Amino acid sequence: MIKLLRTSAVNVDFIELVKFLDADLKIRDGEEHPFYDQFNKLNTIKHVIVAYDNEMPVACGAIKEYQADTTEIKRMFVLPIGRRKGIASKILIELEQWAKELSYAKCILETGVNQSEAIELYHKNGYHIIKNYGQYENAVKSVCFEKILN
């Protein structure tokens, strides 16, 4: 059974999952990893979801304020044993609900062109590609998405 926990970036299970995420991204990003890594510090994240499958932490995601009406989806990751079970979509839906409760009107996010699973996930969940924003404006290996929250 999948259980979602709303927590913060100091959650030990979240911190451990992020270590696996960062190791995966280091491989996928290659030489550009230091550029992307600088935008993923945990001290700027306050709202975190950790997913548990039979009490074992298997996935995570977070939101971080980008502008007064916009939150950014960050640190989405599912361990290989939890993939293809719909857990990432459940986390995304819960993050969107939390964002609405916090009065955000939309979610934005950045992912990499080499992260086809992530691109598929965001398309499937109603996100559409937008022009690269902020620090990703000139990052050719970035793909940015947006979803208006209803």
C-alpha positions in Angstrom: 0.0 0.0 0.0 1.3 3.5 -0.9 1.2 6.1 1.8 2.1 9.8 1.1 3.6 11.9 3.9 3.7 15.6 3.8 6.9 16.7 5.5 9.9 19.0 5.1 13.4 18.9 3.7 14.9 17.8 7.0 13.0 14.4 6.8 15.7 11.7 6.9 14.0 9.5 4.3 13.7 12.5 1.9 17.4 13.2 2.4 18.3 9.6 1.6 16.1 9.5 -1.5 17.7 12.7 -2.7 21.2 11.1 -2.5 20.0 8.4 -5.0 18.4 11.2 -7.2 21.6 13.2 -7.2 23.7 10.1 -8.1 21.4 9.4 -11.0 21.4 13.0 -12.2 25.2 13.2 -12.0 25.3 10.4 -14.6 22.5 11.8 -16.8 23.8 15.4 -16.7 27.4 14.5 -17.3 29.7 17.6 -17.5 26.8 19.9 -16.9 25.9 18.4 -13.5 27.5 21.2 -11.4 25.4 23.8 -13.3 22.1 22.0 -12.5 23.1 20.9 -9.0 23.4 24.5 -7.8 19.7 24.9 -8.1 18.7 21.8 -6.1 19.8 22.7 -2.5 17.6 21.4 0.2 17.8 24.4 2.4 15.5 26.3 0.1 12.8 23.7 0.2 10.0 23.7 2.8 7.3 21.4 1.4 8.1 17.8 0.7 6.2 14.6 0.0 7.7 11.2 0.7 6.0 8.1 -0.6 6.2 4.8 1.3 5.4 1.4 -0.1 4.7 -0.9 2.8 6.6 1.5 5.2 9.6 1.7 2.9 10.5 5.1 1.5 10.5 4.7 -2.3 9.8 8.2 -3.8 9.8 11.9 -3.2 8.9 15.3 -4.6 8.8 18.9 -3.4 7.5 22.3 -4.1 9.4 25.6 -3.7 8.1 29.1 -4.1 9.2 30.7 -7.4 7.0 33.8 -7.4 4.1 34.9 -5.3 1.6 32.9 -7.4 3.9 30.2 -8.7 5.5 27.2 -7.1 8.3 25.1 -8.7 8.2 21.3 -8.6 11.6 20.0 -7.3 13.4 16.8 -6.4 11.0 14.3 -8.0 12.4 10.8 -7.8 11.3 7.2 -7.6 13.6 4.3 -6.7 13.8 1.7 -9.4 11.7 -0.8 -7.3 8.9 1.7 -7.1 8.7 2.6 -10.8 5.8 2.0 -13.2 3.3 1.8 -10.2 1.9 5.3 -10.6 3.7 6.6 -7.5 5.2 9.7 -9.2 1.8 10.7 -10.5 0.4 10.4 -6.9 3.2 12.6 -5.6 2.6 15.1 -8.3 -1.1 15.3 -7.6 -0.5 15.7 -3.9 2.1 18.4 -4.5 -0.4 20.3 -6.7 -3.1 20.0 -4.0 -0.7 21.3 -1.4 0.3 24.2 -3.7 -3.4 25.1 -4.1 -3.8 25.0 -0.3 -0.9 27.5 -0.1 -2.7 29.7 -2.7 -0.4 29.1 -5.7 -2.1 29.5 -9.1 0.4 27.4 -11.1 3.3 25.0 -11.0 6.4 25.2 -13.1 9.3 22.8 -13.3 12.5 22.0 -15.2 13.7 18.6 -16.3 16.4 17.4 -18.7 16.1 16.3 -22.3 17.7 13.0 -21.2 15.0 12.3 -18.7 12.4 10.8 -21.0 10.5 9.2 -18.1 10.0 12.6 -16.4 8.9 14.2 -19.7 6.3 11.5 -20.2 5.1 11.9 -16.6 4.6 15.6 -16.9 2.8 15.3 -20.2 0.5 12.6 -18.8 -0.4 14.8 -15.8 -1.4 17.9 -17.8 1.8 19.9 -17.9 2.7 21.7 -21.1 6.1 22.8 -22.3 7.0 26.4 -21.9 9.9 28.6 -22.8 12.8 27.9 -20.4 12.6 30.2 -17.4 14.9 31.9 -15.0 18.3 30.2 -14.5 17.4 27.6 -17.2 16.7 30.3 -19.9 19.9 29.4 -21.9 20.2 25.8 -20.9 19.8 23.8 -24.1 19.5 20.5 -22.3 16.5 21.7 -20.2 12.9 21.3 -20.8 10.5 23.5 -18.8 6.8 22.8 -18.1 3.8 24.6 -16.5 0.4 23.6 -15.2 -2.3 26.0 -14.2 -3.9 24.8 -11.0 -7.7 24.8 -10.9 
